[in-house]
Amino acid sequence: MEATLLTNLVAAIVFAALGIVVLFATFIITDRLTPYDLWREIVEKHNTALAVLVGSFALGMSLIIAAAIH
């Protein structure tokens, strides 16, 4: 039973790390595809609408990644 628990724990950690990496990669790709720097627009120019859009994108991608890993 302990071997199964350890195997499941390692698998969960690997899948969580993989999901975070994929989510980060999709954000970078999206940032490169847009004609402006997303981070600068959100942080320096306080573009609230863009922040909501990027947050919604992150949530949507998280759901897709979680469904694909599951």
Buried (B, 14 or more C-beta within 10 A) or exposed (E): EEEEEEEEEEEEEEBEEEBEEBBEEBBEEBEEEEEEEBEEBBEEEEBEEBBEEBEEBBEEBBEEBEEEEE
